[in-house]
């Protein structure tokens, strides 16, 4: 914990106070509207960034619920606000600071805690914010529960169980840390070297999530392909020893996709979705990035997955505007992404991260050029996503329905990670049902859920 010594608290008394909050869109751990309107013992947990962050936030939130705290939406003005942060780009940093200030405005008396990668990288920066009370790096996240206990706010333990408030899909952390040190990436500096959780511990946690009512779990980490003793062993044991209806894997590298791993998709519960970050379709850019594969090796991995796994969705990440990226290198990347026919492309414009080797590379690409390249790649991403989804119209899929977004309209995910909307006056939350995508309406893919008599246990059809 980073100790900032004495400061004046909001009641005007001096106190000794440590201080401590991530990228992308925010991922609240809990659905909004939870809680009874009283703020005694109300805690909000909000997350920005990667699935590993989501898994860690979920674990924090579960522990808080088991202690009797009431989980509320960040917009409800909680007594305690916990932000699990991201620092992968300067945009992530800015979003973190915005959310921390917003939490303080919502409840000036709240205990505001920033945890994770941003405070790990720059504790003094967050500690200088008047809105933040406590700063905790990645190695100090386990202290959150003790800190909240010290606040003295608690609710009745019997008020709710984890299954009453958590999502239908669970993130399970299996490892953290990265030893790759790509030239643009701050993650190895804030997450450290690779460390894996014991197999028995992970299998037990997945079993606990099943008992709590979850139908799906995603194994996540910084580099899950580096899991020890092996990812193959871990996935095999989870499928063999738990009743999880669906199991997903988070990001993999081309070298992770061995025949042994691919053979595990023979079990229908392992979802046909592989997220395989590309970053660039130019070999020269990949070398400057320090990525451990070539474009040809990446293409072979994609071909192997598609041959082994029917209906697989392959999604990816692409960075545009990396230092020195020429027009031709960008065109190589664009053409390769078009040829791959990805189900989804997350597009990132490069930005310097102090402390990385890429930050000192010459040949910085102008914001205008990065913006133009990003726009073209995003347009391609939309076209590719729609083309992938189009092939499943009229085919029976299995959908895990997550929540009702308006009266009679539900949203859920197919086994290969296609987001669909469907109409039903039956309650569908956490139900697995056959559903056939029927077409597009207002930019959304719609599917018709079959009645409750047709609900399934989770196998692909």
GIKAGI-V405838 format. One line per field, one symbol per residue. ss: DSSP state (H for helix, E for strand, L for the rest). phi: phi as a letter, one per 40 degrees, with the letter a starting at -180 (. if undefined). burial: # if it has 24 or more other C-alpha atoms within 12 Angstrom, else .. Layout:
BEGIN
ss=???
phi=???
burial=???
END
This chain:
BEGIN
ss=LLEEEEEELLLLLEEEEELLLLLLLELLLLLLLLLLLLLLLEEEEEEELLHHHHHHHHHHHHHHHHLLLEELLHHHLLLEEEEEELLLLHHHHHHHHHHHHHHHHHLLLLEEEEEEHHHHHLHHHHHLLLLLLEEELHHHHHHHHHHHHHHLLLLLHHHLLHHHHLLLEEEEELEELLLLLLLLLLHHHHHLLLEELLHHHHHHHHHHHHHLLLLEEEEELLLHHHLLLLHHHHHHHHHHHLLLLEEEELLELHHHLLHHHHHHHHLLLELLEEEELLELLLHHHHHHHLLLLLHHHHHHHHHHHHHHLLLLEEEEEEEELLLLLLHHHHHHHHHHHHHHLLLEEEEEELLLLLLLHHHHLLLLLLHHHHHHHHHHHHHHHHHHHHHHHHLLLLLEEEEEEEEEEELLEEEEEELLLLEEEEELLLLLLLLEEEEEEEEEELLEEEEEELLHHHELLLLLL
phi=.ccbgcaccccgccacbcba..bgccbdcbccgchbgcccgcbbbbbbhcccdcccccccccccccchcccbcdccgccbbbbccbbcacccdcccccccccccccaccccbbbbhcccccacccccccccbcbbbcccbcccdccccdccgbabccccabdccbcccbbbbcbaagabcfccbbcddcbbgccbbccddccdccccccccchcbbbbcbicacccdbcacdcccdccccbbbccbbbbcdbbdccccdcccccccccccccabcbdcgacbcccdcccgccabccccccccccccccbcgccbbabbbbgcdgccdccccdccccccccgccabcbbcdbcbdhccccbccgcccdccdccccccccccdccccccccdcbcgccbbbccbaccadgbbbabccbgccbbabacccbdgcbbcabdbicafgbcbbbcccdcbcbchccb
burial=##.#............########.#######.##...###################################################.##############.###.##################.##########.##.###.##..#.###....#################################.####.#..#########.################..###.######..################...##.##.#######################.#####..##.##.###.##################...##.###.###.##############..#.##.....#....#..##.###.###.###.##..#....#######.....################...###########......######.....######
END
